[in-house]
Amino acid sequence: MHTTIQRFSQFGLAAVTTIGLVLLPSCNEDLLDQTNPSAITPNSFYQTADDAVKAIIGAYSPFTDIWYYTRMNVFATDYRDDLVNGFATSERTDPGRFAAESNKNMVAWTWGPAWKIISRANAILAYVPDIEMNEQDKAAILAEARFLRAYNYFLLVQTYLNLPLVTEPIDLEEARTVSQVAPEQIYDLIISDLKAAQTALPVQWPADQLGRATSGAATGLLARVYMSQLDYANAKPELLKVMNSGQYELMADYADNFEEASENNKESLFEIQLVSDGNSGWGGDAPGAGKGAGYMQDIAPPPAFTGQDGMRINQWALDLFLDERTVDGHIDPRAFITLFFDTDETTPYQGRELGPTIYGGQTYDEVFPGSDFIFNKKYLDLEAGYTTASQGWHFSGNNFRVLRYADILLLFAEAEFNLNGSTAEALAAINQVRARANMPALTSITMQDIMDERVKELSIERTRYQDLLRWGLVKELIVDRPGIKSESGGTGAYRPGREYFDIPDSELNNNPNFKHNPGYE
């Protein structure tokens, strides 16, 4: 979708070297005494309100880096959980088999873009306060920078655990001497940034600026951060703020959350703005680089046009969907929207008949005759054929939904249950989600009910591994069930601590203060 964020997406002041924290690139020692009169420096760039706007939009740009949300993030999230049994052993499936060692490409690829955003946010927080401009607009931009810094630190600490804490622009030499801090310090910064952001961000942006962070996005993310710490007491009031804001509600049709035609809808708190603009380059957020969803080939049934092996889904996930029926006795409609599997049944839903069909209405038997594999279907453009080589990378402009109102409701049900048990409030939240899928209302709940509902509602939305991590179930539900990763090398590489990635070699080799993560020494 074209928004202000995409129109300015090529802007980027911060250069990324080593840890990605450096504002300006280094130079040769012999040239240190020379001045380039055309060089852009912080003091020369940050002059006007327009500069501040360009800077904050530029801070969003790395989200659409091929190494981040347009492709590689899916391997650091969905491909690691217990639903996905990704075909083949490769650098893409290394994280899912607990082989995210320091020398692996995936470890480096998913590190850089997040640090790039943090670097740009730090520069904005350092230099925008001195710009003469409307104070309300300035406060909103600074709040956006805090949101972006918090968001990316959260993704990093959930993936790499032991990080440096950098909150201001630093030069190359400083980047080579920073030290890792306890994860608690990172979480303290994240929470502080989000508390500041939620009070200064607008409730909504104008229609031509959709995609910029709002107060609801900051509040929802703050609740998710508290939930990652199992801090239910602090999470609950933040969840209630979102629920009582009047800004969000469930879409009537579950499928609307995964289609390009219904982006930035009333259920969405925050999403990554993607666009199919004809570019297919892999150059990060540089001009000519693709800004579309390059990960589609990795989550589509094989053979995807790029030769990717496909995202196979484990049988237990389908069984969970099939264990319950709608109030009319049909398969949960979310099963057909989420998964491509073999069945003779169909489910009426929102004026149409859902069934085991995919591109162009092809049935499962037509695509995979004699097979019993289960594949992902969520987010796929069913009008497109992923076996068509001419499609190219990044051809889908379908936004990725980071945080939905349905997730808020399920998080509230979990927080309320853990604080007070199976109360009317907890039941109301989970049953609101179930009602949209025409599933019968629950009269009491357990923690297992909440866990199961999260699978049915949120599968392939990059939340499941975080859920297993916060519940302490990674070993029990993945490592101790080697069949879960049977198609991609099993789980034999696991060691305690490998729930997280190691630190990339590029950092370990350039900074003597950096240490390997536990499990990788």
N, C-alpha and C positions, 0 to 999 in steps of 0.2 A: 504494500500500500504506500502511495506517495504521501509523505508528510514533511513537515519542516525538518524533521530528523534526517530524512533521506536527502533532501535538497542540500543540506550542509554536510553530508556524510563524508565528503572528501577532506574536510578541514581537520587538521590535526597539528597542534603546536609541539606536543611532546614527542621526543624521539625515544625509542626503546633500545637500550643497550644493557647487557647483563641482566639485571633483575627487572628491567623495565621501569626503573624509578627515576631515570635521568631526564631532566628537562631539555638539555641541549647536548648534541653529540660531542664527543671528545675530538681533539685535534692534535696534529703532530707537534712535538716539542719545539721544532724549529720555527713554527708559525705562531707561537704563543704571543709574540709581541706585535703581530700584525692584526689590523682591524678590517673586517669586511663591512663596508658601509651599507651594503644591501641586506645584511643578516638580520633576521627577525629575532629579537630578544624579548624577554618578558616585559622589560620596561618600555620597549618601543611598540609592543603589540597591544597591551592592555590599556587602551586610551579612552574608548567610548562605550556607550551602552551596546552598540552593535557588535563591538569586539567581544563583550561579555556573552552575548547571545551566541555568537559563532563559537566561542570557546566551550560553552556548555553543550551545544549540539555536537561539537567535535568529540566531546567526552563520551557520548553515546556510541559513536561510530564503531569502535572495536567490537561491539556486540555482534556486528555482521561480518566479522573476520571469519574466514574459512576454518580457522583453528578454534573458533569459539562456537557461537550459536548456529552459524550457517552449516556447520557440519560436526566438528570433532567433539563438541560437548556431549553428544549422544553416547559416545563410547565411555565417557567418564561418569555417566549416570545410568541410563536405561540398560546399557550392555553389561553393567555390573550387577544388576539385581537378580532376583530369583525367578522372575518371569521369563527373562530372555536367555535363550541358549543359542548364541550367535554362531553361525556356521564358520568353520575353518579356524585355524590357529594363525593369527597374524598380529601385527602391531596394533591393529584396531581392537582386537579382543584380548590383548595383554592385560588391561586393567581388570577385566571380568574374571580372569583366572589367577588374580593376585600376583601378577608378574610385572607390576608397575615400577620396575627398578629405575635407578637414576639415569641409566644410559638409554632408556627406551624413548622412542620418538613421541609417543602419546604423552609422556610425562612432561616433556618440554613444550609440546604443542599447546596443551591446555593451560600452561602456566602464564605465557606471555601476554595474551590479550587482556586478561583481568588486571594484570599489573599496569598495562598501558592505560586503562581507564582510571585506576587509582592515581597514577602519575598526573593525568590531566585534571582529575578532581582536586588533587593537592595544589596544583598551579592555580586553579580558579579560586580556591579558598585563600590562597596567599596574595593574589594580585587584584581580584575584582573588588575587594573592599575599598580600595583607593580610587576607584573610578567614580566620577561624578555622574549620577544617573538617578532615576526614580528609585526611592528607597524600597518600596514594596517589590518592584521588579528585581532589584538587587538581592533582597532577602530570599526571593523565590529561587533565583539562580544559585545562590549559596546553599540553599536547602537541597536543590537538585544535586549539587556536587556532593553533599554529605550522603544523600541517598545512594548515589552511584558508588561512592567509596565504600559505604557499608555493604551494599549488595555484593560487590566483588570481593571484599574481604570475607564475607560470609561463604561465598562459593569456594574461595581459596582455603579457608580454615577447615571447611567440611571435606575438602579433597586432600590437602597437604598437611594439615594440622599445625605444624611448627613453622611459623612465619616471622619475618621481621615486621616491626611496627613502624611505619613511616607515614608521617602526617603532614609533611611539607616538602617542597621541591629540594632535591639534593643533587649534587654533581656526581660524576663518574667515580671519583676517588672515594667519596662518602658511600656510594652504593657498594663498593668493594669491601667496606668495613662494618656495615650494619650487622647486627646479631639477631638471631631468632629469639622470640620471647615466648613465655607461656601462653597457650591458647586462651586462657582466661583474660589476658590483656587484650587480645584481639577482639574477643566478645564484648569486653567493656567498651571499646571504641565503637563497635558496630551498634550497640544499644544506645550509646550516647549520640551518635550521628543520627540514628533513626528517630529518637525522641526530639531532637532539634528539627529534623526535616518535617515531621508530621505536623508541627505547629506553624510552619512557614510556607509549606507547599500549598498551592491552590487545590480546591476540591475538584475542579475541572479546568481543562485548558480549552481555548477556542478550537473549533472543529479543524482548522488547518494546522493545529499543533498536537494532534492526537499522538500518543506514544510517549510524551514526556511524563515524568513521574508526578503523581498526585499525593495528596495527604493520605488518601485511602491506600495507595500502594505502599507508602512508608509504614502505615499502621499495620497493614496485613503482613508485611515483611517482618516487622518487629515481633508480631505474634508468632510467626514461624520461627524466628530466632529463639524466642523463649521456649517454644515447644521443642526445639532441638536440644535444649538443656533440661527437658522434662520439668520446666518451671511453670507448672500449670497455674499457679496463683497469679503470676504476672501476665501470663498469656491471656487468661480469660477476659480481663477488662479491655485489652486491646482488641480481641475478637468481637466483643460486644460493641465497641466503638464502630467497627465496620458494619456490623449487623444492624445497628440502630441509626446509621447515617442516612438511610433513605437513598443512597447512591447506587446500590447494587441489588440485584435479584437474579434468580436462576432464569436462563433462557428456557422457553417452553420446550424447545427441541434440543436435546442433548448434542446432536450432531453439529449444531450451529457453533459450538466451541472449537471446531477443528476445520472449518471451511473458510476459504479466502473471502467469500462474499459476506461473511458475518464477523469480520475482525472488529476489535475494539468495541465489543458489545457491552451490554449492561451487566454481564456476569464477570467481565474481565477487570481485574485490578491493575495488572501490568502485563505487557507482552512485548516481545522483541519485534520491532518493525522491519519486515523483510519485503523486498521488492524484486520482481523479475524485470530487469531493465535492459536485457540483451547482453550484459557483460557476463563473462564466465571465467575471468582470471582468478588466480589464487593469491593475489598480492595483498592479502590482509585488507586494510581499509584504504589502500592507495587507489588513485584513479584507474578505472578499467577493471577493478576487482568486482566479482559478482557479489550481489547483496541479497540473493535469493536463498531458498532453503535447499542447500546442497546435500543435506542429510537424508532427503527423501529416498535416494537410492539405497541407503543403508538400512532403512526400516521397511522397505517394500519387499514383497515376496520375490524370490529369484525367478528368472535371471534379470536383475536390474541392468540397464543399458551400460553402466560403467563396469560391469563384471563383478559387482559386489555379491556376496554370498547369501545375503538375506537375513532377516531377523526372525528366527524360529522362536515360537513361544512354547513354554513347557506345559504339559498336559494338565497339571494341577490347576493352572489359572483358568483354563476353559471349564474344568470340572466345577470350579467355584461358581462360575456363572450359571452352570446348568443345574446346580443343586437346588436352586430356588426358581419358582415360576412367578410370572406376573399375576395380578389379580384375576386375569382372564385365562390363566393357564398356559401362557406362551413363554418362550425363552426371553430372558431379560434383553430388551432392545439394545442395551449398551454392549452386549456380547457381539452383536452383528456390526456395530459401529466401531468396535475396538479390534475385533479379531476376524480373520479369514479362515474358516474351518469347514469341514465336511459335515453336512446335515441335510436332511430332507425337509426340515421344518422352516417355517417363516413366522415373523411376528408383525402384526399390524401396529404401526406407530406413526403418529402425527400425519395421518392421511396417506401413508404409503405402506408398502409391504417390504419389510426388511428380510433379507435372506443371505445365503452364502454366495454373494456375487461380488465381482470386483470390476476392473476396467471394462467400460462399455457394456456392463451387465453380464459379463461372462460368469458362468457358474464355477464352483470349485472343481467339479468333475471335468469341466472343459479345460481348465488350466492345469490341474494336477490329477489326471486320471489314475486311480488306483493308489493314491497317496493318503496318508493320514496325518501329515504334518499340519501344524497350526502356525499361522503367520500373523504379523501385525497388519492392521488395516487403518488405524487411526492416523489422521493427518494426510493421508494419501489423496491426491487429486484423481478421483475415479474416472474423470473424463480423459485423463492422459494415460498413455502406455509407457511404462518405465523401461520397456525393452527397446524403445526407439532411440537409436544413437544420436539422431539429429537434435534431440531435445537439449542436450548439453547440460553442463552443471548449472545450478542456480536457477533453473527455469521456473520453479514454483515461487510465487510471491506470498505464500500463505504464512501469516505471522505465527510465531510460537508463543502460546499463552503460558506465561510464567506462573501466574497466580490467579485462580478463579474463585468466585464466591462459593462454589460448592466445596472447595477445599477449606474455606473459612468455616463453613457450617460443620464439616466433619472434624476439624480441629477443635471447634467449640465443644462438640459432643464428647470428644476425647478428654478435653480439659475438665469439663463439668463432671464427667463420669469419674475421673481420677480424684477430683476434689470432694464430690458429694454422692457418688454412686449413680444408679440408674434413675435419674430424676426426670420429671416431666420436661424440663428444659433440654436435657440431653436427648431425650426421645424426640422432641419436636424438631431439633436440628437435623438429626440423622434421617428422620422420616420425611422431612422436606426434600432431601436429596433423593430418597427412594421413590417418593410420589411422582417425581418427574419421569421416572422410568416405569411407572405403573406397577411398582412393586408393593406388596402388602406392608402395612405399617407394623412396626415392631411394638410390642407391649412392654418389653423390658430388654435391656442390652447388657452385654459383657464386653470386655476389652477385645475379645476375639471378633465379636460382631463389628466393632468399629474398624479393626484391622482389615477384615474381609470387605467391608463397604469401601474402604479406601482403594483396594485393588479393583473393584468393579467400576468405581467412578473415575479413578485417576491413573490407571495403567498407561504406560508409555507417555507419561507427562513429566518424566525426570524427577519424580518424587519418591519412588519406592525405595531406592537405595538409601536415601536420607532417612526414610522411615525406619528401615532395618537398623541403621546406624544408631539412631537415637533410642530405639527400643533394645539395643544390645543383642540383636538377633542375627547379625551377619554370619557368625560361625555356625549357629544352629541351623539356619535355613538355607545357607549356601555351602559352606565348607563341609559340613557333616552330611551333605546330600550331594555327593560328587556327580550324580547323574544330571544335576541341574546345569552343569557346564560341560556335559559330555561331548558336545559338538565342537568345543573350542579349547580342548586341552585339559579339562578337569580343573581341580582345585589343589593339586599337589604342591604348588608353589607357595601356598599359604604359610605364613608364620604369624604369631601374635604381633599385632601392630600393622599388618599389611591390609587392614581395613582402609588404610589411607595410602596415597601415592608416596613414593620417595621424593626427595628434592632433586631437581634436574642437575645433571652433571655441569651444565653451563654455569650454575650458581656455585656448586661445590668447588669447582676448579678455579673460580675467580674470586672467591671470598673465603679466606681461611677460617672465618668465624662460623660458617655454615656447617652443620652436621647432618649426616644421614638420619632419616626417620627410624624409629624402632622397627625391627623386623627386617631392616635392609643393611645393617652394619656389616 
